[in-house]
Amino acid sequence: MAGELRFDDQVVVVTGAGGGLGKAYATFFASRGAKVVVNDLGGSFKGEGNSTKAADVVVDEIKAAGGQAVANYDSVENGEKIIETAIKTYGRIDVLLNNAGILRDISFKNMTDQDWDLVMKVHVKGSYKCARAAWPYFRKQKYGRIINTASAAGLFGSFGQANYSAAKLAMVGFTETLAKEGIKYNIISNVIAPIAASRMTQTVMPPEVLEALKPEWVVPLVAVLVHKNNTNETGGIFEVGGGHVAKLRWERSGGLLLKADDSYTPGAVLKQWNKVVDFSNPQYPTGANNFMELLEESMKLGPSEQGEKLDFTGRVALITGGGAGIGRAYALAFAKHGASVVVNDLVDPDTVVEEIKKLGGKAAGVKASSEEGEKVVQGAIGAFGRIDIIVNNAGILRDKAFSNMDDNLWDPVLNVHLRSTFKVTKAAWPYFLKQKYGRIINTTSTSGIYGNFGQANYAAAKAGILGFSRTIALEGAKYNIYCNTIAPNAGTAMTRTILPEELVQAFKPDYIAPLVLALCSDKVPENPTGYLYEVGSGWCGRTRWQRTGGAGFPVDVKLVPEEVVKKWAQIVDFDDGRADHPEKSQDSVAKIMANIENKRAASKETPPGNQYLAAQQKAIATSSPGTEFSYSERDSTLYNLGVGAKRTELAYVFEGNEDFQVLPTFGVIPQFDANMPFSFDDVVPNFSPMMLLHGEQYLEVKKYPIPTAAKTKNYAKLIEVVDKGNAAVLKSGVTTVNAENGEELFYNEATVFLRGCGGFDGQKKPADRGAATAANKPPRRWPDIVVESTTTEEQAAVYRLSGDYNPLHIDPGFAKMGGFKVPILHGLCFMGIAGKAVYEKFGPFKNIKVRFAGTVIPGQTLVTEMWKEGPNKVIFQTKVKETGKLAISGAAAELVGDGREGKL
């Protein structure tokens, strides 16, 4: 992974890119050569309303910095439209960053269906829809990179975020499945749990912490993971923020193995509970335990030593999906231990109810979908007057390879597993709170924890259930409401389709029930709530997170992907003695808060200056890929109007005129979006787009007459970077050629002034480059010619249509942010107005150079003063008539002839 990480010619789609982390992704990838689709619905972080402005501002910022981007305003639910924007605009997609998100934080007792559904729609369905739409392109080109977004809330649970926790952990199961299905097609998928300030988090974090958690700390890790050099780090879970990066994985305890027979009881499990949670000999799995082997070992054991027999007399237990398989085993086991059992089943609850009654137990049936949570819980209240225990067990499978997954397979699985678990738990919650007692067992699966081929829907739903359960455990603990999650391995109607019959018989559901009853009792010795257990074939164990010690980066130095690459081995090393086992969100924040004190200045280090010089030398030696730009006669007319052409000047505004032409300063337009062979971040320290000033522009016109319509290619290069101590001056050049025949049309040089970006031990003086760098001091005499050009109040509104969409020139709010009272005129626009004056008085010029000296407000009058010097040079400057201040200084044009023939 060595060298600078570039993304030239790659197309990156970023969802939710209007602000925060998404915007940071978009601007970064554009700065490294990518073409970026900036998707943002423009809504609030609660998912209300929409406006196109957020995406437009980011696109304009990218273009103003020389990058390529296009806006998309679709909701992520319409992922296919977002991907379509990439394909229609750029012809491909290489990287998908599923970043869009909303928060609807509310305590579980007050959470509505809308709070739940909206969060699922954006985070889970949205990520699925975008990934699914991109998948065929990834497969066909045998290349794709996906980042899905989890959070500490998902990994550990978080008060008031049951919906968000579920959605975020769903992303882990989903990602792990995509990783397994995609690897053979070189589709790499990873999931990050970022801690970054955004529109979403600004309401829940103190300002000083927000400052340290800028989204820019997350971007470098993502750049490393989605770069083409990463061909094997897939299915990974990373925690990142505030200069800290670590990797997480699952760790499974050695667990307890008992004989799978009638002596395998809840009491026997509780008797040796310490073995269930013993991590002294752990596994680091990527899939289910070896239950065949465990079953063989189990059969060799003698009968289990019995502990205390559990008694659930007086308790009411509700089992969803209780009509067959594991659900039936639960129902019979609870009844056998004295509970009154409510059997919920969509097809047939009555057979199991009758079975229980024949054995002398108490039972009632509720024939309903588990999605009808209120109806199911009311069935329990109606039959027995209370509810104490819920086992959310109902499930369906709709397995399909991700390339064939569709909404008809996705939605039912998410609804039956995840939404049902929410609905049933929500309906029972008021009863649990009132009686200060409740026991909940939710059902995940090894597919959810580890991902599994053909089960992207099921894995997302099942991992989501775990995230949900962790928040419920946190919110319920003080009310004596316990919630645990199990991943069972047993033969059922669901699994019968994928396991041979003799195995289905050996993996009896009866061998799951003892752990479930143990967890629903009051006898768990310690930590009775909030955990994940795997169970089957007489074995049960606990599964938890393990996290690497990771790497901490200084928070007073901008983090770049290349630095992350240098510490990669440390980031992913679980065996260096620094790994730990985080269990709550605070454990995530603690690492990041600890790193906030990590400052390079404090350690007396100084940033290595030569990294910038090396990057500059590399960039100067690098040729950029050509950027295409086509223009028509309409574009020529529009440009002419943008720099002051009048309706009476038919040669500029009417394509039917025999002298129809485009003004020579049009040469600055084709190069505007050219792909630069460098990133500002790499060649100077402390770069910020807000500190960039366009200082000078030099244009050579290589061909007259200039084509009024053409397809061009634009090749950019870095010329030099001058170190001014507290600032830098950067010069870049772009050659524009006719794409049809390779003939040169224009050559541009732009000089930008970068405040605060010096001090890198670079060259102290710019090189003399003839006309491009000449000082052009006006002679000490009256000008030979003076031309006044009055701009209109719409001048910037028209000029921006030639390609410079920076909102600074049109949006009053944005202009105010930039320190201007009103939107200002584009520098290249008033260069064009001055250039038109020179052209009309002296005729065609070979080159023109200007220095931007001040601002112009649309509606002001420009006064261009010109001096003829020698046979073919005109020196000029342009002032604002209303203020007397210079807008252009040190300017000159070298004429094609001697300047006596005038324009035509």
Helices and strands as residue ranges (DSSP letters): E 11-14, H 20-31, E 35-39, H 53-64, E 68-72, G 76-78, H 79-90, E 95-97, G 108-110, H 113-119, I 120-125, H 126-141, E 144-149, H 152-156, H 162-182, G 183-185, E 187-194, H 207-212, G 215-217, H 219-226, E 237-241, E 244-252, E 256-257, H 266-271, H 273-276, H 291-300, E 316-320, H 325-336, E 340-345, H 350-358, E 362-367, H 373-384, E 389-392, G 402-404, H 407-413, I 414-419, H 420-435, E 438-443, H 446-450, H 456-476, G 477-479, E 481-488, H 501-506, G 509-511, H 513-520, E 532-536, E 539-547, E 551-552, H 561-566, H 568-571, H 585-595, H 610-621, E 627-631, H 633-642, H 650-653, G 664-668, G 670-673, H 680-683, G 689-691, E 692-701, E 710-723, E 727-738, E 744-755, G 770-772, E 785-790, H 795-799, G 800-802, G 807-809, H 812-817, H 827-842, E 845-852, E 861-869, E 873-880, E 886-895
